[in-house]
């Protein structure tokens, strides 16, 4: 079922009657050539001299012909490579009032620190000029170079005050858990500008994507990514990051939310016996996460509507934000989530929660 068909079916059952905010749509850099206008002549010469075609990690995280990368019916059209395609295939199909744009370019596989910084700046300038300036419905997550934290801070300071940026995109696989205090200068730069920490799919290609090593197949890696998300949230909690940065907001993208109540249950169970080792955690962990974290719906992994109602009751109706995850293919029917909910809760998920969280 296409996005438009899903929307039509849901609206036909009067499940989506108000505004829609899509908290996760994607822009894709079709080739390095589209970034050249935003790269200095010196670096353009070096890129030409070395015949550099872009970060190699991109195709590892998003295999080009995998349905989870792009819906098959859109693949030949170059889905997500232009604002026109985004408008016709996602924004207009969902009649979205606003959307948060993400661009994963595989910068974590760029080991040259200066080149990584140049490419991050080019992506951000391209997002402004070719996307944000062309559709007022769009807001975006800015990207940062992966390994030099001072360069991350510098890029946030360079473009973070632009009104089109509401988030900083931080791939879930990183060189260390994001709660560690070495990340605190980056978090300080984000919170000073009221930017959301966007925990997104992908990340460093130098470390195994599982806690115990390298899998053999993409299916293993794809299914196991949830473990890394769990580790990052556990790090935020255990390291006292939310106490250090009371205004920090974390949006968790690309992984759904059905797994979250079990994580909260386990963390609170262990906290009760070990709280003396983390005295800064001064309230139940579920409450702490509800104050700081939101989850997008895609991939939904929906069960029966009655069970989705129970799941949302455990998690909290304010914790979930609708996302199409355009152009990825998940076979999600948002109606499976919305069927058993009241109109007020449906509207929170489809629009209200994202508006409140991002300050639209």
Rosetta silent file (secondary structure, phi, psi, omega in degrees, C-alpha in Angstrom):
SEQUENCE: XXXXXXXXXXXXXXXXXXXXXXXXXXXXXXXXXXXXXXXXXXXXXXXXXXXXXXXXXXXXXXXXXXXXXXXXXXXXXXXXXXXXXXXXXXXXXXXXXXXXXXXXXXXXXXXXXXXXXXXXXXXXXXXXXXXXXXXXXXXXXXXXXXXXXXXXXXXXXXXXXXXXXXXXXXXXXXXXXXXXXXXXXXXXXXXXXXXXXXXXXXXXXXXXXXXXXXXXXXXXXXXXXXXXXXXXXXXXXXXXXXXXXXXXXXXXXXXXXXXXXXXXXXXXXXXXXXXXXXXXXXXXXXXXXXXXXXXXXXXXXXXXXXXXXXXXXXXXXXXXXXXXXXXXXXXXXXXXXXXXXXXXXXXXXXXXXXXXXXXX
SCORE:     score description
SCORE:     0.000 S_00000001
   1 L     0.000  128.382 -179.860    0.000    0.000    0.000 S_00000001
   2 L   -75.393  167.763  177.205    1.419    3.370   -1.013 S_00000001
   3 H   -58.340  -44.071 -179.184    1.539    6.394    1.251 S_00000001
   4 H   -63.767  -41.066  178.652   -1.340    7.967   -0.652 S_00000001
   5 H   -64.792  -41.179  178.046   -3.403    4.756   -0.417 S_00000001
   6 H   -60.068  -45.515 -179.863   -2.684    4.488    3.299 S_00000001
   7 H   -63.205  -45.465 -178.596   -3.794    8.062    3.830 S_00000001
   8 H   -61.047  -43.813  179.469   -6.940    7.618    1.757 S_00000001
   9 H   -63.637  -43.923 -178.735   -7.909    4.468    3.649 S_00000001
  10 H   -66.207  -45.735  179.373   -7.284    6.062    7.032 S_00000001
  11 H   -65.352  -31.348  177.648   -9.147    9.252    6.188 S_00000001
  12 H   -63.328  -23.823  176.876  -11.993    7.162    4.798 S_00000001
  13 L   -99.153   15.087  176.998  -12.475    5.775    8.289 S_00000001
  14 L    58.082   33.686  179.956  -12.378    9.279    9.739 S_00000001
  15 L   -90.178  -28.206  179.413   -9.197    8.505   11.646 S_00000001
  16 L  -123.123  102.161 -174.460   -7.167   11.475   10.419 S_00000001
  17 L  -116.682   -9.974 -177.609   -9.310   14.571   10.271 S_00000001
  18 L  -116.162 -160.584 -177.970   -6.957   17.350   11.305 S_00000001
  19 L   -67.353  158.316  179.495   -3.485   18.639   10.435 S_00000001
  20 E  -125.449  131.811  169.777   -0.509   16.340    9.873 S_00000001
  21 E  -118.172  122.137 -179.455    3.106   16.921   10.885 S_00000001
  22 E   -95.641  109.394 -172.579    5.561   14.398    9.460 S_00000001
  23 E   -81.880    0.143  179.078    8.441   14.171   11.934 S_00000001
  24 E  -158.440  100.957  167.105   10.775   12.243    9.626 S_00000001
  25 E  -124.691  160.118 -171.502   11.217   12.595    5.876 S_00000001
  26 E  -120.210  144.231  168.274   14.502   12.174    4.051 S_00000001
  27 L  -110.617  141.552 -177.639   16.568   14.057    1.505 S_00000001
  28 L  -123.390  130.415  175.163   19.167   12.122   -0.468 S_00000001
  29 L   -76.546  108.706 -175.003   22.323   13.498   -2.070 S_00000001
  30 L   -64.537  -38.235  176.293   22.107   11.969   -5.559 S_00000001
  31 L  -160.778  165.750 -179.462   25.807   12.553   -6.223 S_00000001
  32 H   -63.180  -21.797 -178.700   28.626   14.702   -4.968 S_00000001
  33 H   -60.304  -32.375 -177.522   28.036   17.021   -7.923 S_00000001
  34 H   -70.143  -19.136  179.405   24.940   18.510   -6.300 S_00000001
  35 H   -91.832  -11.914 -174.388   27.093   19.695   -3.388 S_00000001
  36 H   -57.082  -37.667  178.441   29.826   21.282   -5.517 S_00000001
  37 H   -62.052  -14.871 -177.097   28.222   24.772   -5.538 S_00000001
  38 H  -109.455   14.009  179.643   28.560   24.741   -1.751 S_00000001
  39 L  -118.647  137.957 -178.153   32.198   23.599   -1.662 S_00000001
  40 L   -62.809  157.369 -178.456   35.161   25.957   -1.986 S_00000001
  41 H   -61.064  -35.723  178.797   37.226   25.904   -5.193 S_00000001
  42 H   -59.828  -48.716 -178.791   40.238   24.518   -3.308 S_00000001
  43 H   -72.344  -31.239  175.003   38.318   21.502   -2.099 S_00000001
  44 H   -62.036  -39.698  178.842   36.609   21.070   -5.447 S_00000001
  45 H   -64.323  -42.864  179.375   40.030   20.802   -7.064 S_00000001
  46 H   -65.326  -41.389  178.818   41.161   18.191   -4.555 S_00000001
  47 H   -61.012  -41.499  178.589   37.946   16.203   -5.002 S_00000001
  48 H   -66.962  -43.854 -177.802   38.481   16.226   -8.777 S_00000001
  49 H   -60.555  -39.937 -177.602   42.155   15.338   -8.500 S_00000001
  50 L   -91.585    0.616 -178.558   41.447   12.306   -6.336 S_00000001
  51 L    54.352   39.860 -177.870   38.295   11.347   -8.286 S_00000001
  52 L   -75.004  130.453 -176.173   36.464   11.289   -4.980 S_00000001
  53 L  -110.544   -2.021  177.926   32.814   10.286   -5.381 S_00000001
  54 L   127.088  172.204 -176.961   31.537   10.610   -1.818 S_00000001
  55 L   -61.478  128.920 -178.264   31.421    8.775    1.520 S_00000001
  56 L   -72.744  -20.872 -175.905   31.631    4.984    1.028 S_00000001
  57 L   -71.871  -14.389 -176.417   29.564    4.219    4.129 S_00000001
  58 H   -60.480  -45.195 -176.613   26.341    5.473    2.598 S_00000001
  59 H   -74.461  -17.717  175.823   25.660    2.329    0.558 S_00000001
  60 H   -74.619  -43.042  179.960   26.434    0.134    3.561 S_00000001
  61 H   -74.115  -41.213 -179.240   23.804    1.785    5.733 S_00000001
  62 L  -124.490   82.866  176.985   21.299    2.229    2.905 S_00000001
  63 L   -54.235  126.036 -169.051   21.814   -0.450    0.207 S_00000001
  64 L   -56.630  -33.509 -176.010   20.512    1.294   -2.933 S_00000001
  65 L  -103.032   12.726  176.993   18.176   -1.487   -4.088 S_00000001
  66 L   -82.562  136.402  177.497   16.826   -2.502   -0.693 S_00000001
  67 L   -57.570  -32.401  178.862   13.114   -1.739   -0.145 S_00000001
  68 L   -67.781  -14.749  175.508   14.001   -0.379    3.284 S_00000001
  69 L   -87.403  -49.103 -179.222   16.067    2.257    1.468 S_00000001
  70 L  -148.483  134.999  174.732   13.511    3.291   -1.180 S_00000001
  71 L   -55.815  133.554 -174.589   10.066    2.044   -2.097 S_00000001
  72 H   -55.310  -36.936 -177.110   10.519    0.046   -5.336 S_00000001
  73 H   -70.414  -12.731  179.927    7.938    2.057   -7.279 S_00000001
  74 H  -104.752   -7.524 -167.939    9.903    5.257   -6.623 S_00000001
  75 H   -60.573  -44.829 -176.912   13.417    3.955   -7.208 S_00000001
  76 H   -70.756  -20.004 -179.892   13.744    4.917  -10.870 S_00000001
  77 H   -81.656   -7.142 -177.452   12.410    8.397  -10.161 S_00000001
  78 L    74.533   45.893 -175.211   15.288    9.153   -7.804 S_00000001
  79 L   -49.361  139.332  174.795   13.091    9.397   -4.724 S_00000001
  80 L    71.010   11.600  179.612   14.084   11.989   -2.130 S_00000001
  81 L   -93.404   -7.908  178.139   16.657   13.642   -4.404 S_00000001
  82 L  -147.883  156.544  179.483   14.662   16.833   -4.938 S_00000001
  83 H   -66.403  -29.760  178.539   12.108   18.909   -3.103 S_00000001
  84 H   -62.771  -44.179  178.497    9.682   18.420   -6.002 S_00000001
  85 H   -67.302  -40.118  177.014    9.679   14.653   -5.505 S_00000001
  86 H   -59.302  -42.696 -179.861    9.361   15.051   -1.746 S_00000001
  87 H   -62.369  -49.372 -174.248    6.358   17.285   -2.260 S_00000001
  88 H   -74.353  -35.879 -173.786    4.533   14.988   -4.675 S_00000001
  89 H   -89.525  -19.352 -175.665    5.418   11.654   -3.069 S_00000001
  90 H  -133.515  -61.767 -172.305    5.094   12.559    0.614 S_00000001
  91 H   -61.281  -49.895 -178.757    4.104   16.068    1.683 S_00000001
  92 L   -71.809  -35.744  179.341    1.158   16.477   -0.673 S_00000001
  93 L   -61.383  -39.808  179.236    0.124   12.828   -0.371 S_00000001
  94 L   -91.108   -0.790 -175.347   -0.167   13.202    3.398 S_00000001
  95 L    49.747   47.010 -175.539   -1.418   16.802    3.152 S_00000001
  96 E   -75.412  134.954  174.049    1.314   17.625    5.658 S_00000001
  97 E   -80.597  -27.726 -178.981    1.400   21.065    7.226 S_00000001
  98 E  -157.173  158.561  178.253    5.018   20.603    8.287 S_00000001
  99 E  -153.791  150.764  177.877    7.795   18.022    8.111 S_00000001
 100 E  -105.692  121.744 -171.660   11.253   17.475    9.590 S_00000001
 101 E   -97.831  132.695  178.268   13.872   16.722    6.932 S_00000001
 102 E  -124.389  141.833  178.064   16.847   14.407    7.506 S_00000001
 103 L  -132.253  105.170  174.071   19.798   13.750    5.210 S_00000001
 104 L   -92.089  121.476 -176.014   22.119   10.851    5.984 S_00000001
 105 L  -117.218    7.479  178.300   25.208   11.142    3.796 S_00000001
 106 L    71.372   28.083 -177.631   27.509    8.571    5.420 S_00000001
 107 H   -62.255  -22.058  179.347   29.883   11.185    6.828 S_00000001
 108 H   -64.577  -15.617  176.420   30.903    8.724    9.533 S_00000001
 109 H   -95.045    6.410  176.379   32.936    6.888    6.858 S_00000001
 110 L   -96.215  109.525 -175.218   34.943   10.040    6.044 S_00000001
 111 L   -88.716  -19.145  178.051   38.161    9.791    8.047 S_00000001
 112 L   -75.672  115.946 -172.438   39.804   12.997    6.821 S_00000001
 113 H   -62.419  -38.571 -178.651   38.703   15.547    9.450 S_00000001
 114 H   -71.098  -40.426  178.034   38.853   18.584    7.161 S_00000001
 115 H   -64.325  -40.758  178.749   37.004   16.868    4.322 S_00000001
 116 H   -60.178  -42.078  179.360   34.327   15.676    6.737 S_00000001
 117 H   -66.801  -39.735  178.796   33.813   19.237    7.970 S_00000001
 118 H   -63.407  -44.707 -178.810   33.672   20.590    4.407 S_00000001
 119 H   -68.134  -38.547  177.586   31.088   18.002    3.362 S_00000001
 120 H   -61.466  -45.211  178.359   28.944   18.565    6.460 S_00000001
 121 H   -62.833  -39.862  179.709   28.855   22.300    5.781 S_00000001
 122 H   -63.911  -42.319  178.316   28.039   21.674    2.124 S_00000001
 123 H   -60.785  -45.164 -178.596   25.124   19.383    3.032 S_00000001
 124 H   -64.338  -42.633  178.600   23.716   21.963    5.427 S_00000001
 125 H   -66.291  -36.701  176.084   24.016   24.813    2.921 S_00000001
 126 H   -64.680  -41.700  177.821   22.421   22.589    0.244 S_00000001
 127 H   -60.306  -41.279  179.639   19.534   21.758    2.585 S_00000001
 128 H   -65.543  -52.223 -171.627   18.899   25.457    3.159 S_00000001
 129 H   -72.355  -41.155 -171.174   19.147   26.543   -0.476 S_00000001
 130 H   -98.022  -11.809 -176.280   17.523   23.604   -2.256 S_00000001
 131 L  -125.907  -62.688 -174.698   14.961   22.443    0.305 S_00000001
 132 H   -63.159  -42.331 -178.466   14.145   24.827    3.156 S_00000001
 133 H   -71.271  -13.904 -175.537   14.048   27.937    0.991 S_00000001
 134 H  -102.888   -9.489  177.615   11.776   26.202   -1.526 S_00000001
 135 L  -149.615  110.356 -176.338    9.045   24.885    0.779 S_00000001
 136 L   -66.850  -11.425  176.828    8.009   26.702    3.962 S_00000001
 137 L   -72.942  -18.035 -172.319    6.531   23.478    5.333 S_00000001
 138 E   -90.046  134.682  161.068   10.020   22.053    5.794 S_00000001
 139 E  -117.822  169.040 -173.787   12.247   22.220    8.822 S_00000001
 140 E  -145.509  161.349  169.286   15.479   20.226    8.955 S_00000001
 141 E   -98.599  127.352  175.941   18.101   18.486   11.026 S_00000001
 142 E   -80.031  153.290  178.496   21.585   19.820   10.410 S_00000001
 143 L  -104.976  155.099 -178.779   24.458   17.360   10.001 S_00000001
 144 L  -131.421  153.464  175.668   27.828   17.526   11.724 S_00000001
 145 L   -64.151  147.305 -163.239   31.259   15.999   11.005 S_00000001
 146 L   -81.081  -30.447 -164.979   31.530   12.709   12.875 S_00000001
 147 L  -114.045  -26.683 -178.850   34.790   12.515   14.822 S_00000001
 148 L   -98.404  106.891 -172.788   36.132   15.934   15.817 S_00000001
 149 H   -66.040  -31.981  176.444   33.806   17.252   18.490 S_00000001
 150 H   -63.199  -34.401  177.069   35.149   20.784   18.220 S_00000001
 151 H   -71.291  -33.189  174.937   34.152   20.731   14.541 S_00000001
 152 H   -62.216  -47.431  178.880   30.689   19.543   15.499 S_00000001
 153 H   -60.187  -43.320 -178.216   30.324   22.484   17.863 S_00000001
 154 H   -62.084  -39.197  179.979   31.650   24.861   15.201 S_00000001
 155 H   -71.047  -37.822  175.491   29.096   23.651   12.637 S_00000001
 156 H   -62.879  -41.387  178.316   26.242   23.950   15.115 S_00000001
 157 H   -68.090  -30.514 -178.245   27.387   27.479   15.906 S_00000001
 158 H   -71.400  -45.087 -173.450   27.686   28.283   12.192 S_00000001
 159 H  -121.527   -4.071 -173.186   24.187   27.269   11.092 S_00000001
 160 L   -65.860  -19.808  178.104   22.289   26.287   14.225 S_00000001
 161 L   -87.177   -4.109  177.253   20.600   29.669   14.560 S_00000001
 162 L   -64.144  131.428 -175.296   19.047   29.412   11.103 S_00000001
 163 L   -63.962  -16.073  178.911   15.269   29.266   11.665 S_00000001
 164 L   -79.334  -16.442 -179.604   14.948   26.307    9.318 S_00000001
 165 E   -96.778  127.251  179.503   16.996   24.009   11.542 S_00000001
 166 E  -120.739   -1.040 -170.353   15.217   22.449   14.519 S_00000001
 167 E  -154.786  159.507  169.891   17.428   19.429   15.170 S_00000001
 168 E  -117.150  124.587 -176.553   20.960   18.047   14.955 S_00000001
 169 E   -82.181  119.797 -177.865   21.175   14.662   13.233 S_00000001
 170 E  -125.793  102.845 -179.238   23.253   12.212   15.279 S_00000001
 171 E   -57.961  143.657 -169.656   23.494    8.665   13.837 S_00000001
 172 E   -65.761  -32.958  177.658   22.853    6.014   16.457 S_00000001
 173 E   -89.593  116.700 -174.568   26.161    4.185   15.932 S_00000001
 174 L  -133.780  175.813 -176.462   28.880    6.488   17.212 S_00000001
 175 L   -73.020  -15.686  174.345   32.427    6.307   18.528 S_00000001
 176 L  -161.337  160.480  178.857   31.093    6.267   22.109 S_00000001
 177 L   -59.646  141.559 -172.130   27.704    6.393   23.835 S_00000001
 178 L   -70.147  -14.136  175.994   26.191    9.851   23.574 S_00000001
 179 L   -75.651  -17.489 -178.689   25.680   10.199   27.306 S_00000001
 180 L   -57.785  145.899 -172.934   29.444   10.286   27.895 S_00000001
 181 H   -69.081  -15.572  175.487   30.673   13.629   29.103 S_00000001
 182 H   -66.290  -19.509  176.635   33.016   14.086   26.142 S_00000001
 183 H   -84.535   -8.473 -171.827   29.829   14.819   24.139 S_00000001
 184 H   -60.433  -36.328  175.142   28.706   17.506   26.568 S_00000001
 185 H   -60.081  -34.706  177.557   30.172   20.456   24.591 S_00000001
 186 H   -68.552  -44.361  178.930   28.102   19.313   21.617 S_00000001
 187 H   -64.296  -35.443  178.422   24.982   18.981   23.755 S_00000001
 188 H   -64.295  -40.718  178.482   25.659   22.407   25.242 S_00000001
 189 H   -66.055  -37.129  177.599   25.776   23.930   21.755 S_00000001
 190 H   -65.340  -54.610 -174.036   22.488   22.206   20.858 S_00000001
 191 H   -65.985  -27.908  177.148   20.569   23.174   23.954 S_00000001
 192 H   -63.880  -23.721 -179.269   21.803   26.762   23.778 S_00000001
 193 L  -110.321   10.542  179.913   19.921   26.993   20.455 S_00000001
 194 L    57.124   36.682  177.379   16.962   24.858   21.522 S_00000001
 195 L   -91.285  138.051  177.994   17.884   22.234   18.917 S_00000001
 196 E   -76.310  142.284  171.714   16.592   18.695   19.333 S_00000001
 197 E   -81.965  111.572 -176.846   19.089   15.826   19.495 S_00000001
 198 E   -97.283  103.186  179.322   17.964   13.633   16.574 S_00000001
 199 E   -84.637  111.530 -170.211   18.969    9.999   17.135 S_00000001
 200 E  -124.921  170.110 -178.090   18.799    8.495   13.648 S_00000001
 201 E   -64.700  149.450  172.566   19.626    5.334   11.706 S_00000001
 202 E    99.551 -166.553  178.179   23.188    4.559   10.646 S_00000001
 203 E   134.189 -166.617 -166.964   26.570    5.623   11.900 S_00000001
 204 L   -51.448  131.167 -179.325   30.210    4.770   12.106 S_00000001
 205 L   -88.603   -0.095 -176.691   31.370    2.095    9.698 S_00000001
 206 L   -90.259  -17.441 -178.854   34.475    1.281   11.734 S_00000001
 207 L  -113.186  151.638  179.863   32.704   -0.481   14.588 S_00000001
 208 L   -64.910  144.430 -179.419   30.488   -3.552   14.477 S_00000001
 209 L   -81.694    3.766  174.398   26.757   -2.821   14.469 S_00000001
 210 E  -123.876  160.225 -179.218   26.112   -5.407   17.193 S_00000001
 211 L   -65.721  -15.720 -174.566   27.493   -5.576   20.752 S_00000001
 212 L  -121.225   11.153  176.004   29.410   -8.784   19.965 S_00000001
 213 E   132.233 -166.400 -172.699   30.798   -8.304   16.474 S_00000001
 214 L   -89.291  129.826  172.543   30.005   -8.306   12.805 S_00000001
 215 L   -78.929  169.015 -179.607   26.936  -10.098   11.398 S_00000001
 216 L   -89.085  -29.579 -169.554   27.027  -11.871    8.052 S_00000001
 217 L  -128.858  152.512 -179.886   23.886  -10.435    6.473 S_00000001
 218 H   -60.172  -34.583  179.015   22.134   -7.091    6.187 S_00000001
 219 H   -57.882  -41.421  178.923   18.986   -8.644    7.704 S_00000001
 220 H   -63.948  -44.420  179.708   20.903   -9.348   10.918 S_00000001
 221 H   -64.325  -43.021 -177.172   22.262   -5.837   11.040 S_00000001
 222 H   -63.693  -45.697 -178.758   18.885   -4.293   10.249 S_00000001
 223 H   -70.883  -31.220 -175.959   17.051   -6.261   12.934 S_00000001
 224 H   -83.139   -7.204 -176.292   19.805   -5.775   15.506 S_00000001
 225 H   -61.136  -26.452 -179.054   19.992   -1.986   15.251 S_00000001
 226 H   -59.764  -29.609  178.664   17.410   -1.643   18.019 S_00000001
 227 H   -62.667  -35.750 -179.154   20.077   -2.832   20.480 S_00000001
 228 H   -71.250  -40.009  175.475   22.191    0.219   19.664 S_00000001
 229 H   -59.626  -43.452  178.246   19.239    2.545   20.213 S_00000001
 230 H   -59.289  -41.897 -179.567   18.658    0.908   23.579 S_00000001
 231 H   -64.146  -39.258 -179.538   22.299    1.420   24.498 S_00000001
 232 H   -67.498  -43.253  178.238   22.184    5.114   23.606 S_00000001
 233 H   -65.288  -39.729  176.974   19.060    5.780   25.676 S_00000001
 234 H   -61.335  -37.455  178.068   20.546    3.826   28.567 S_00000001
 235 H   -64.748  -45.961  177.276   23.662    5.993   28.311 S_00000001
 236 H   -55.077  -43.027 -177.989   21.658    9.231   28.467 S_00000001
 237 H   -70.944  -53.412 -172.835   19.943    7.955   31.604 S_00000001
 238 H   -66.156  -32.374 -177.182   22.893    6.333   33.366 S_00000001
 239 L   -83.777   -2.923 -179.641   25.368    9.154   32.771 S_00000001
 240 L    74.146   25.319 -175.450   23.041   11.781   34.201 S_00000001
 241 H   -65.586  -37.943 -179.206   22.891   13.639   30.894 S_00000001
 242 H   -70.671  -28.070  174.442   19.319   14.805   31.377 S_00000001
 243 H   -73.527  -36.548  178.496   20.221   16.204   34.791 S_00000001
 244 H   -68.092  -37.018 -177.971   23.224   17.993   33.311 S_00000001
 245 L  -125.285   82.788 -174.655   21.086   19.427   30.483 S_00000001
 246 L   -61.213  -22.552 -179.393   17.537   19.848   31.801 S_00000001
 247 L   -95.692    4.246 -178.425   16.322   21.331   28.513 S_00000001
 248 L   -64.983  131.346  175.746   17.762   18.540   26.328 S_00000001
 249 L  -120.281  133.012 -178.417   15.203   17.005   23.942 S_00000001
 250 E  -120.898  122.623  173.198   15.889   13.727   22.104 S_00000001
 251 E  -103.366  125.364 -177.892   13.886   12.561   19.083 S_00000001
 252 E  -102.539  114.573 -174.496   14.334    8.861   18.300 S_00000001
 253 L  -110.214  158.177  164.404   13.834    8.164   14.584 S_00000001
 254 L    72.941   13.408 -174.636   13.757    5.168   12.253 S_00000001
 255 L  -139.726    4.710 -179.789   13.178    2.437   14.841 S_00000001
 256 L    69.948 -160.752 -177.705    9.524    2.667   15.926 S_00000001
 257 L  -145.963   -1.209 -175.329    8.489    2.550   19.574 S_00000001
 258 L   -63.062  -22.001 -177.431    7.007   -0.893   20.318 S_00000001
 259 L   -86.467  -10.893 -169.188   10.227   -1.935   22.073 S_00000001
 260 H   -70.800  -43.320 -179.307   10.403    1.028   24.451 S_00000001
 261 H   -57.324  -36.708  178.759    8.108   -0.094   27.317 S_00000001
 262 H   -67.258  -35.836  176.845   10.181   -3.240   27.856 S_00000001
 263 H   -64.934  -44.631  178.787   13.361   -1.152   28.010 S_00000001
 264 H   -60.263  -43.869  179.753   11.793    1.181   30.573 S_00000001
 265 H   -58.453  -44.991 -177.449   10.637   -1.788   32.646 S_00000001
 266 H   -67.839  -42.763 -179.761   14.131   -3.294   32.683 S_00000001
 267 H   -62.550  -42.979 -178.956   15.875   -0.005   33.487 S_00000001
 268 H   -69.173  -35.846  177.000   13.523    0.758   36.368 S_00000001
 269 H   -59.958  -48.073 -178.281   13.849   -2.785   37.726 S_00000001
 270 H   -72.251  -33.493  179.542   17.641   -2.558   37.864 S_00000001
 271 H   -61.746  -36.672 -178.452   17.580    1.052   39.100 S_00000001
 272 H   -61.232  -34.453  179.982   15.612    0.027   42.182 S_00000001
 273 H   -91.366  -19.917 -173.825   18.420   -2.254   43.284 S_00000001
 274 H  -120.453   16.221 -173.330   21.370   -0.183   42.055 S_00000001
 275 H   -63.775  -22.612  177.886   20.204    3.399   42.549 S_00000001
 276 H   -64.049  -23.171 -179.597   22.977    4.051   45.061 S_00000001
 277 H   -84.407  -15.094  179.194   25.451    3.845   42.148 S_00000001
 278 H  -132.629   63.869 -172.399   23.592    6.498   40.149 S_00000001
 279 L   -63.799  -16.314  179.109   22.287    8.902   42.814 S_00000001
 280 L   -72.504  -17.362  175.339   21.655   11.628   40.216 S_00000001
 281 L   -80.181   98.441 -168.836   18.692    9.620   38.879 S_00000001
 282 L  -101.943    8.010  177.845   16.193   11.167   41.256 S_00000001
 283 L  -155.700  163.225 -177.762   12.915    9.900   39.754 S_00000001
 284 L   -52.533  142.571 -173.213   11.619    6.844   37.908 S_00000001
 285 H   -65.631  -34.533  175.986   13.339    6.371   34.576 S_00000001
 286 H   -59.043  -41.937  177.568   10.066    6.202   32.688 S_00000001
 287 H   -64.413  -41.170 -179.867    9.204    9.659   33.973 S_00000001
 288 H   -62.012  -44.817  179.337   12.644   10.946   33.017 S_00000001
 289 H   -66.907  -37.801  179.763   12.331    9.654   29.461 S_00000001
 290 H   -65.118  -26.333  178.531    8.807   11.028   29.112 S_00000001
 291 H   -77.048  -27.276 -168.985   10.141   14.480   29.982 S_00000001
 292 H  -120.003  -18.122 -166.240   12.960   14.439   27.423 S_00000001
 293 E  -124.484  143.122  171.580   12.377   11.863   24.651 S_00000001
 294 E  -131.819  154.225 -177.234    9.925   11.338   21.798 S_00000001
 295 E  -124.370  138.269  175.408    9.685    8.457   19.295 S_00000001
 296 E   -88.412  158.195 -169.117    8.540    8.509   15.684 S_00000001
 297 L   -76.459  -28.484 -171.345    6.099    5.887   14.447 S_00000001
 298 L   -95.763  137.982   -5.171    7.988    4.374   11.504 S_00000001
 299 L   -74.426  133.615 -168.017    8.642    1.514   11.188 S_00000001
 300 L   -69.942  -39.317 -176.774    5.426    0.947   13.112 S_00000001
 301 L    51.579   46.402 -173.112    5.614   -2.835   13.671 S_00000001
 302 L   -75.309  140.169  169.887    1.947   -2.635   14.609 S_00000001
 303 L   -99.820 -160.151  176.807    0.074   -5.488   16.212 S_00000001
 304 L   -56.591  144.312 -177.048   -3.710   -5.742   16.693 S_00000001
 305 H   -52.597  -38.361 -179.725   -5.260   -2.317   17.368 S_00000001
 306 H   -63.687  -36.850  178.354   -6.252   -3.299   20.920 S_00000001
 307 H   -71.906  -33.032  176.593   -2.666   -4.203   21.722 S_00000001
 308 H   -65.508  -34.584  176.261   -1.436   -0.933   20.228 S_00000001
 309 H   -63.439  -45.514  178.667   -3.767    0.906   22.594 S_00000001
 310 H   -62.340  -41.972 -179.957   -2.268   -0.944   25.556 S_00000001
 311 H   -60.863  -43.147 -179.722    1.234   -0.262   24.307 S_00000001
 312 H   -68.729  -32.891  176.328    0.525    3.440   24.013 S_00000001
 313 H   -64.506  -40.407  177.820   -0.997    3.472   27.506 S_00000001
 314 H   -65.566  -43.015 -174.186    2.212    2.002   28.902 S_00000001
 315 H   -78.379  -45.262 -175.927    4.418    4.390   26.996 S_00000001
 316 L   118.175  129.767 -174.119    2.338    7.576   27.194 S_00000001
 317 L   -67.929  -18.447  179.229    0.280    9.301   24.523 S_00000001
 318 L   -85.192   -3.996 -170.276    2.617   12.315   24.428 S_00000001
 319 L   -90.043   -9.394 -168.656    5.649   10.202   23.513 S_00000001
 320 E  -118.382  133.990  178.538    4.843    9.321   19.890 S_00000001
 321 E  -123.245  133.595  178.019    5.075   11.474   16.741 S_00000001
 322 L   -61.808  141.058  172.889    3.838   10.432   13.314 S_00000001
 323 L  -148.360  133.267  173.632    6.494    9.845   10.638 S_00000001
 324 L   -80.531  -23.923 -175.146    6.177    8.511    7.113 S_00000001
 325 L    58.193   30.489  177.116    9.953    7.870    6.973 S_00000001
 326 E   -52.039  135.996    3.840    9.790    8.769    3.266 S_00000001
 327 L  -100.290   21.512 -174.589   11.099    7.231    0.987 S_00000001
 328 L   -72.573  155.118 -173.048   11.675    4.041    2.976 S_00000001
 329 L  -112.081  110.916 -179.597    9.320    1.098    2.588 S_00000001
 330 L  -121.734   -4.847 -175.583    7.891   -0.396    5.787 S_00000001
 331 L    57.046   38.520  179.474    4.327   -1.422    4.781 S_00000001
 332 L   -86.715  131.512  169.524    3.001    0.614    7.683 S_00000001
 333 L  -110.762  106.986 -176.283   -0.699    1.334    7.902 S_00000001
 334 L   -60.131  -20.792  178.186   -1.040    4.100   10.456 S_00000001
 335 H   -61.645  -30.043  178.037   -4.679    3.053   10.865 S_00000001
 336 H   -61.418  -29.444  176.397   -3.494    0.003   12.829 S_00000001
 337 H   -84.478  -40.861 -169.526   -2.270    2.418   15.483 S_00000001
 338 H   -81.885  -20.443 -170.582   -5.062    4.982   15.322 S_00000001
 339 L   -52.552  -47.990 -173.911   -8.120    2.693   15.205 S_00000001
 340 L   -88.963    4.537 -174.777   -8.564    2.225   18.948 S_00000001
 341 L   -96.329  155.937  175.636   -7.572    5.745   19.983 S_00000001
 342 L   -72.195  158.617  177.140   -9.754    8.720   20.780 S_00000001
 343 H   -56.112  -34.743 -179.632   -9.795   11.612   18.291 S_00000001
 344 H   -66.349  -41.953  179.661   -7.816   13.714   20.759 S_00000001
 345 H   -71.198  -38.513  176.659   -5.021   11.154   21.036 S_00000001
 346 H   -57.173  -43.468 -177.392   -4.975   10.588   17.274 S_00000001
 347 H   -69.939  -31.811  173.753   -4.439   14.273   16.723 S_00000001
 348 H   -59.845  -46.217 -176.734   -1.623   14.350   19.270 S_00000001
 349 H   -69.133  -42.535 -175.362    0.192   11.617   17.368 S_00000001
 350 H   -76.940  -18.660 -175.503   -0.459   13.010   13.897 S_00000001
 351 H  -155.019  -52.588 -167.643    0.422   16.608   14.734 S_00000001
 352 H   -60.936  -42.845 -177.860    0.224   17.919   18.274 S_00000001
 353 H   -63.428  -42.479  179.458    3.111   16.064   19.863 S_00000001
 354 H   -67.024  -40.976  179.100    5.562   17.104   17.142 S_00000001
 355 H   -59.561  -44.126 -178.988    4.365   20.711   17.234 S_00000001
 356 H   -68.311  -41.317 -174.600    4.904   20.890   20.973 S_00000001
 357 H   -69.756  -43.299 -177.460    8.264   19.093   20.916 S_00000001
 358 H   -89.912  -10.350  179.826    9.809   21.063   18.072 S_00000001
 359 L    74.842   32.102  178.629    8.116   24.337   18.925 S_00000001
 360 L   -66.258    0.000    0.000    6.377   24.761   15.571 S_00000001
